[in-house]
Amino acid sequence: MAKILIVDDREDNLMSISSLLEPAGYQLVKANSGREALKILLIEYDFALILMDVQMPNLSGFETASLIYERERLRHIPIIFITAHSQDEENIFKGYKTGAVDYIYKPINPDLLRAKVSVFVELYRKNHQLIAQEQKLIAINKNLENEINERKNSEEKVKLLNLQLLQNIDKLEVANKDLDRFAFMASHDLQEPLRKINVFSERLDSEYGKRLDEGGKKYINRIQTATARLQALIKDILTFSKISIDKTAFVNSDLTPLVKDVLLELDDVIKEKKAEVQIEQLPNLAINPNLMRPLFYNLIHNSLKYSKKDIKPVIRIYSETESAVDKLKGPETKNKYARIFISDNGIGFEQVFSEQIFDMFKRLHNQNEYEGTGIGLALCKKIVEEHNGFISAKSAVGEGSTFVISLPMPEVEKPAPVKVKS
């Protein structure tokens, strides 16, 4: 609600002007002298307009206006003088000189008073709207400045993190090469003493076995068993450390005969377990065949090893094709993946371990229950990742397991459009 200050030394004039303006809903504040008006303006200064009589005792309207406009925060309030000196040029000039914006002459024309007051009140409202908009713009600009500064800081942090990441990648590559060399050399150097342990334990058994009691034979058997386990572990570590694919070694291969060759290698175990292996037609993919064989060997051998007792193992190997969004190239780009499933009816495991089983040396069962080094599935994961694919497992205790290998399918080149001669 707009506030208007009315200043007049006569009470009847104050009442008359108030009665004319009250119906418009203005908030009217009255002062019966210039000094009282100044006192009011010391406390309240948010007025849309001041209506002031010129002829007042002690302080005239002109003198009061001069004192009002000496204060910075009151200079925005327009003053309309009310005077009985009709068209007195000297007084008009004096009023404008003190800062007045307009005159109203007595006797007051009610319509003219209302019209002039409404114009200045509307200007006051528009001015306040502009001030509010200005404050909003200032706040928006401040926020934009803060966002720009934060973005600059973030970009600097990203650049620094990228630099650190590149440095860490370089260090990691050096460390991986050193680790691979160490694993190869350590495993290679360990094989020779192991062979000697194995040879001498066999000689001890063959030459002096008859002289040993049951306890002695038991210890020799334990030495040979431990040696065999360590040899298997070294072999798996060597295989794992050697996996570094030369991309030129990729050839387009039919996986069906490759998996059948793996089944021939496992023929003795399949017959021993009386297992049924169902294999459907598998896709042609660009792969490294020398690494695909150990991948399928480990997964099929696991299905045979972790079969249920007294229940015929059934292993099913099949495939599907799916499309996946390429996150690097954008949502419009999709890559096709061949999903190869190796499903069994074995003992299974809790799904909570579905990621951990691909970690190095992770075993869910005791060594005495099921033999193994704990490297087989880690080896499978590394082989699949070297082929730009991924591997996962679904399982439940007592309900078997399904391992899913997802490998990218080769892109089919689109035929060039045929040009038709006109």
C-alpha positions as CSV (number, residue, x, y, z in Angstrom):
1,M,0.0,0.0,0.0
2,A,1.5,3.4,-1.0
3,K,2.0,5.9,1.8
4,I,1.4,9.7,1.3
5,L,2.5,12.4,3.7
6,I,0.1,15.4,3.8
7,V,1.5,18.6,5.4
8,D,-0.8,21.6,6.2
9,D,-1.2,23.8,9.2
10,R,-4.9,23.9,9.0
11,E,-6.8,20.8,10.3
12,D,-9.8,21.4,7.9
13,N,-7.4,21.2,4.9
14,L,-5.9,18.0,6.2
15,M,-9.4,16.5,6.6
16,S,-10.5,17.7,3.2
17,I,-7.5,16.2,1.3
18,S,-7.7,13.0,3.3
19,S,-11.4,12.5,2.5
20,L,-10.6,12.9,-1.2
21,L,-7.7,10.3,-1.2
22,E,-8.9,7.7,1.3
23,P,-11.3,5.9,-1.1
24,A,-8.3,5.0,-3.3
25,G,-6.8,2.9,-0.5
26,Y,-3.7,5.0,0.2
27,Q,-2.0,5.0,3.6
28,L,-2.2,8.6,4.7
29,V,0.1,10.2,7.3
30,K,-0.8,13.8,8.4
31,A,1.5,16.5,9.8
32,N,0.2,20.0,10.8
33,S,3.6,21.8,10.4
34,G,6.9,21.6,8.6
35,R,8.7,20.6,11.8
36,E,6.3,17.7,12.5
37,A,6.8,16.5,8.9
38,L,10.5,16.5,9.5
39,K,10.1,14.5,12.7
40,I,8.0,11.9,10.9
41,L,10.5,11.7,8.1
42,L,13.3,11.0,10.6
43,I,11.5,7.6,11.3
44,E,9.6,6.9,8.2
45,Y,10.9,7.6,4.7
46,D,9.2,5.1,2.5
47,F,6.6,7.6,1.1
48,A,5.3,7.6,-2.5
49,L,4.5,11.3,-2.4
50,I,4.4,14.4,-0.2
51,L,1.5,16.9,-0.5
52,M,2.6,20.1,1.2
53,D,1.0,23.5,1.8
54,V,3.3,26.4,0.8
55,Q,2.0,29.0,3.4
56,M,2.7,27.6,6.9
57,P,4.0,29.5,10.0
58,N,7.5,29.0,11.3
59,L,8.7,26.8,8.4
60,S,7.1,27.4,5.0
61,G,6.6,24.7,2.5
62,F,9.6,25.8,0.5
63,E,11.9,25.8,3.6
64,T,10.6,22.4,4.7
65,A,11.2,21.0,1.2
66,S,14.8,22.3,1.2
67,L,15.5,20.6,4.6
68,I,13.9,17.4,3.4
69,Y,16.1,17.2,0.3
70,E,19.2,17.8,2.3
71,R,18.9,14.2,3.4
72,E,20.1,11.6,0.8
73,R,17.6,8.9,1.5
74,L,14.6,11.4,1.2
75,R,15.6,12.9,-2.2
76,H,13.6,10.3,-4.1
77,I,10.3,11.4,-2.6
78,P,8.4,13.7,-5.0
79,I,6.8,16.8,-3.5
80,I,3.6,18.5,-4.8
81,F,3.0,22.0,-3.4
82,I,-0.5,23.2,-2.6
83,T,-0.8,26.9,-2.9
84,A,-3.4,29.7,-3.1
85,H,-1.1,31.9,-5.2
86,S,-2.5,31.0,-8.6
87,Q,0.0,31.2,-11.5
88,D,2.5,33.2,-9.4
89,E,5.6,32.8,-11.5
90,E,8.0,33.8,-8.8
91,N,6.5,31.3,-6.3
92,I,6.4,28.6,-9.0
93,F,10.1,29.1,-9.8
94,K,10.9,29.1,-6.1
95,G,9.0,25.8,-5.6
96,Y,10.7,24.1,-8.5
97,K,14.1,25.3,-7.3
98,T,13.6,23.6,-4.0
99,G,12.8,20.3,-5.8
100,A,9.1,20.3,-6.2
101,V,7.7,18.2,-9.1
102,D,4.2,19.9,-9.4
103,Y,1.7,22.4,-8.1
104,I,-2.0,22.1,-7.1
105,Y,-3.9,25.3,-6.7
106,K,-6.6,26.2,-4.2
107,P,-9.4,25.8,-4.3
108,I,-8.5,22.1,-5.0
109,N,-10.0,20.3,-7.9
110,P,-10.8,16.8,-6.6
111,D,-10.4,15.0,-9.9
112,L,-7.1,16.8,-10.7
113,L,-5.8,15.9,-7.2
114,R,-6.7,12.3,-7.6
115,A,-5.2,12.1,-11.1
116,K,-1.9,13.7,-10.2
117,V,-1.6,11.6,-7.0
118,S,-2.4,8.4,-8.9
119,V,0.3,9.2,-11.5
120,F,3.0,9.6,-8.9
121,V,1.9,6.6,-6.9
122,E,2.1,4.5,-10.1
123,L,5.6,5.9,-10.7
124,Y,6.5,4.9,-7.2
125,R,5.2,1.4,-7.7
126,K,7.1,1.0,-11.0
127,N,10.2,2.3,-9.4
128,H,10.0,-0.2,-6.6
129,Q,9.4,-3.0,-9.2
130,L,12.5,-1.8,-11.0
131,I,14.5,-1.8,-7.8
132,A,13.3,-5.3,-7.0
133,Q,14.2,-6.5,-10.5
134,E,17.6,-4.8,-10.1
135,Q,18.2,-6.7,-6.8
136,K,17.2,-9.9,-8.5
137,L,19.6,-9.3,-11.4
138,I,22.4,-8.4,-8.9
139,A,21.7,-11.6,-7.1
140,I,21.6,-13.6,-10.4
141,N,24.9,-12.0,-11.5
142,K,26.5,-12.8,-8.2
143,N,25.4,-16.4,-8.5
144,L,26.7,-16.6,-12.1
145,E,30.0,-15.2,-10.9
146,N,30.2,-17.8,-8.2
147,E,29.2,-20.5,-10.7
148,I,31.9,-19.3,-13.1
149,N,34.5,-19.2,-10.4
150,E,33.5,-22.6,-9.1
151,R,33.6,-24.0,-12.7
152,K,37.0,-22.5,-13.2
153,N,38.2,-24.0,-10.0
154,S,36.6,-27.4,-10.9
155,E,38.3,-27.3,-14.4
156,E,41.6,-26.6,-12.7
157,K,41.0,-29.5,-10.3
158,V,40.0,-31.8,-13.2
159,K,43.2,-30.8,-15.1
160,L,45.2,-31.5,-12.0
161,L,43.4,-34.8,-11.4
162,N,43.9,-35.8,-15.1
163,L,47.6,-35.0,-14.8
164,Q,47.9,-37.1,-11.6
165,L,45.8,-39.9,-13.3
166,L,48.2,-39.9,-16.3
167,Q,51.2,-40.0,-14.0
168,N,49.6,-42.8,-11.9
169,I,48.8,-44.8,-15.1
170,D,52.4,-44.5,-16.2
171,K,53.6,-45.7,-12.8
172,L,51.0,-48.5,-12.8
173,E,52.1,-49.7,-16.2
174,V,55.7,-49.7,-15.0
175,A,54.7,-51.5,-11.9
176,N,52.6,-54.1,-13.9
177,K,55.5,-54.8,-16.2
178,D,57.8,-55.2,-13.2
179,L,55.2,-57.4,-11.5
180,D,54.8,-59.5,-14.6
181,R,58.6,-59.9,-14.9
182,F,58.8,-60.8,-11.2
183,A,56.0,-63.3,-11.4
184,F,57.5,-65.0,-14.5
185,M,61.0,-65.1,-13.1
186,A,59.9,-66.2,-9.6
187,S,57.6,-68.9,-11.0
188,H,60.2,-70.1,-13.4
189,D,62.9,-70.2,-10.7
190,L,60.6,-72.1,-8.3
191,Q,59.9,-74.8,-10.8
192,E,63.4,-76.2,-10.8
193,P,63.6,-76.9,-7.0
194,L,60.1,-78.3,-7.2
195,R,61.0,-80.7,-9.9
196,K,63.9,-81.9,-7.7
197,I,61.6,-82.3,-4.7
198,N,59.2,-84.3,-6.9
199,V,62.0,-86.5,-8.4
200,F,63.7,-87.2,-5.1
201,S,60.3,-88.0,-3.4
202,E,59.6,-90.5,-6.2
203,R,63.0,-92.1,-5.8
204,L,62.6,-92.3,-2.1
205,D,59.2,-94.0,-2.6
206,S,60.5,-96.4,-5.2
207,E,63.9,-97.3,-3.6
208,Y,63.0,-97.1,0.1
209,G,59.2,-97.3,0.2
210,K,59.3,-101.0,1.2
211,R,61.4,-100.3,4.2
212,L,59.1,-97.5,5.4
213,D,56.1,-98.0,7.7
214,E,52.7,-96.6,7.0
215,G,53.6,-93.3,8.7
216,G,56.6,-92.8,6.4
217,K,54.6,-93.6,3.3
218,K,52.0,-91.1,4.4
219,Y,54.6,-88.4,4.7
220,I,56.0,-89.1,1.2
221,N,52.5,-89.0,-0.2
222,R,51.9,-85.6,1.5
223,I,55.1,-84.3,0.0
224,Q,54.1,-85.4,-3.5
225,T,50.5,-83.9,-3.1
226,A,51.9,-80.6,-1.8
227,T,54.4,-80.5,-4.7
228,A,51.7,-81.1,-7.3
229,R,49.5,-78.3,-5.8
230,L,52.5,-75.9,-5.9
231,Q,53.3,-76.8,-9.5
232,A,49.7,-76.2,-10.5
233,L,49.7,-72.8,-8.7
234,I,53.0,-71.8,-10.4
235,K,51.6,-72.9,-13.8
236,D,48.4,-70.7,-13.2
237,I,50.5,-67.7,-12.1
238,L,52.7,-68.0,-15.1
239,T,49.7,-68.2,-17.4
240,F,48.1,-65.2,-15.7
241,S,51.3,-63.1,-15.9
242,K,51.7,-63.9,-19.6
243,I,48.3,-62.6,-20.7
244,S,49.0,-59.6,-22.8
245,I,47.2,-59.8,-26.1
246,D,48.8,-58.7,-29.3
247,K,45.7,-57.2,-31.2
248,T,47.1,-58.5,-34.5
249,A,46.7,-62.0,-33.0
250,F,42.9,-61.6,-33.2
251,V,41.3,-63.8,-35.9
252,N,37.7,-64.3,-36.9
253,S,37.0,-67.7,-35.4
254,D,34.0,-70.0,-35.0
255,L,33.7,-70.7,-31.3
256,T,31.7,-74.0,-31.7
257,P,34.6,-76.2,-32.9
258,L,36.9,-74.4,-30.4
259,V,34.7,-75.4,-27.5
260,K,34.3,-78.9,-28.9
261,D,38.2,-79.2,-28.9
262,V,38.1,-78.2,-25.2
263,L,35.5,-80.9,-24.5
264,L,37.8,-83.5,-26.0
265,E,40.6,-82.3,-23.6
266,L,38.1,-82.8,-20.7
267,D,36.8,-86.1,-22.1
268,D,38.2,-88.2,-19.2
269,V,36.6,-86.0,-16.5
270,I,33.3,-85.9,-18.5
271,K,33.2,-89.7,-18.6
272,E,34.3,-90.1,-15.0
273,K,31.4,-87.8,-13.9
274,K,29.0,-89.3,-16.5
275,A,28.2,-85.7,-17.4
276,E,25.9,-84.5,-20.2
277,V,27.2,-81.5,-22.1
278,Q,24.8,-79.8,-24.5
279,I,26.4,-77.3,-26.9
280,E,24.5,-75.2,-29.4
281,Q,25.8,-73.2,-32.3
282,L,28.1,-70.4,-31.1
283,P,28.9,-67.2,-33.0
284,N,31.9,-66.2,-35.1
285,L,34.0,-63.6,-33.2
286,A,37.3,-61.9,-33.6
287,I,39.3,-63.6,-30.8
288,N,42.7,-64.9,-29.8
289,P,42.1,-68.7,-30.0
290,N,45.1,-69.5,-27.7
291,L,43.4,-67.6,-24.9
292,M,39.8,-68.6,-25.6
293,R,40.7,-72.3,-25.0
294,P,41.8,-71.8,-21.3
295,L,38.8,-69.5,-20.8
296,F,36.3,-72.2,-21.8
297,Y,38.5,-75.0,-20.2
298,N,38.4,-73.3,-16.8
299,L,34.6,-72.6,-16.9
300,I,33.6,-76.0,-18.1
301,H,36.0,-77.7,-15.7
302,N,34.5,-75.7,-12.8
303,S,31.0,-76.9,-13.8
304,L,32.3,-80.5,-13.7
305,K,34.3,-80.0,-10.5
306,Y,31.4,-78.4,-8.5
307,S,28.8,-80.9,-9.5
308,K,26.4,-82.5,-7.0
309,K,27.2,-85.9,-5.7
310,D,25.1,-88.8,-7.1
311,I,23.4,-86.4,-9.6
312,K,24.3,-86.5,-13.3
313,P,26.0,-83.2,-14.2
314,V,24.2,-81.4,-17.1
315,I,26.1,-78.5,-18.7
316,R,24.5,-76.3,-21.4
317,I,26.5,-74.0,-23.6
318,Y,24.6,-71.5,-25.8
319,S,24.6,-67.9,-26.9
320,E,22.4,-64.8,-27.6
321,T,23.0,-61.4,-29.2
322,E,22.3,-58.2,-27.5
323,S,22.9,-54.4,-28.1
324,A,24.5,-52.2,-25.5
325,V,24.8,-48.4,-25.6
326,D,28.3,-47.2,-26.1
327,K,28.7,-44.6,-23.3
328,L,31.8,-43.0,-24.9
329,K,30.2,-42.4,-28.3
330,G,26.8,-41.3,-27.1
331,P,23.2,-42.7,-26.7
332,E,22.7,-43.0,-30.4
333,T,25.5,-45.5,-30.8
334,K,25.0,-49.1,-29.9
335,N,27.5,-52.0,-29.9
336,K,26.4,-55.6,-30.4
337,Y,27.6,-58.2,-28.0
338,A,27.5,-61.9,-28.2
339,R,26.5,-63.4,-24.8
340,I,27.8,-66.9,-24.3
341,F,26.2,-68.8,-21.4
342,I,27.7,-71.8,-19.6
343,S,25.0,-73.2,-17.3
344,D,25.1,-76.1,-15.0
345,N,23.0,-78.0,-12.3
346,G,25.9,-78.0,-9.7
347,I,26.1,-77.0,-6.1
348,G,26.0,-73.3,-6.9
349,F,27.0,-70.5,-4.5
350,E,25.4,-67.5,-2.8
351,Q,24.9,-64.6,-5.3
352,V,26.6,-62.2,-2.9
353,F,29.9,-63.7,-3.9
354,S,29.2,-63.3,-7.7
355,E,31.9,-60.6,-8.0
356,Q,34.4,-61.8,-5.4
357,I,34.8,-65.2,-7.2
358,F,36.8,-63.5,-10.0
359,D,39.4,-62.2,-7.5
360,M,42.8,-63.8,-7.3
361,F,43.1,-66.7,-4.9
362,K,39.4,-66.3,-3.9
363,R,38.0,-69.7,-2.9
364,L,34.5,-70.4,-1.6
365,H,35.2,-74.0,-0.6
366,N,37.9,-75.7,1.5
367,Q,41.0,-77.0,-0.4
368,N,40.3,-80.5,1.0
369,E,36.8,-80.5,-0.5
370,Y,37.6,-79.2,-4.0
371,E,41.1,-78.9,-5.5
372,G,42.2,-75.7,-7.1
373,T,44.5,-72.7,-6.9
374,G,42.0,-69.9,-6.8
375,I,43.4,-68.4,-10.0
376,G,41.1,-70.0,-12.6
377,L,38.3,-67.5,-12.6
378,A,40.6,-64.5,-12.2
379,L,42.3,-65.8,-15.4
380,C,39.0,-66.0,-17.1
381,K,38.1,-62.4,-16.2
382,K,41.5,-61.1,-17.5
383,I,41.1,-63.0,-20.8
384,V,37.6,-61.6,-21.3
385,E,38.7,-58.1,-20.5
386,E,41.6,-58.3,-22.9
387,H,38.9,-59.0,-25.6
388,N,37.1,-55.8,-24.5
389,G,34.3,-57.9,-23.0
390,F,33.0,-58.7,-19.5
391,I,32.1,-61.8,-17.5
392,S,29.5,-62.3,-14.8
393,A,27.9,-65.1,-12.8
394,K,24.4,-65.9,-11.6
395,S,23.9,-68.6,-9.0
396,A,22.0,-69.9,-5.9
397,V,23.1,-72.5,-3.4
398,G,21.9,-75.9,-4.6
399,E,20.4,-74.6,-7.9
400,G,23.5,-74.5,-10.1
401,S,25.4,-71.6,-11.7
402,T,25.4,-69.7,-15.0
403,F,28.5,-67.9,-16.2
404,V,27.9,-65.2,-18.9
405,I,30.7,-64.1,-21.2
406,S,29.9,-61.0,-23.2
407,L,32.2,-60.3,-26.2
408,P,31.9,-57.6,-28.8
409,M,30.7,-58.7,-32.2
410,P,32.6,-57.4,-35.3
411,E,30.9,-54.4,-36.9
412,V,29.2,-55.1,-40.2
413,E,30.2,-52.6,-42.8
414,K,27.2,-50.9,-44.5
415,P,27.2,-51.4,-48.3
416,A,28.0,-48.2,-50.2
417,P,24.9,-46.6,-51.8
418,V,24.5,-47.5,-55.5
419,K,24.8,-44.5,-57.8
420,V,22.1,-44.5,-60.5
421,K,23.1,-42.8,-63.7
422,S,20.4,-40.4,-64.9
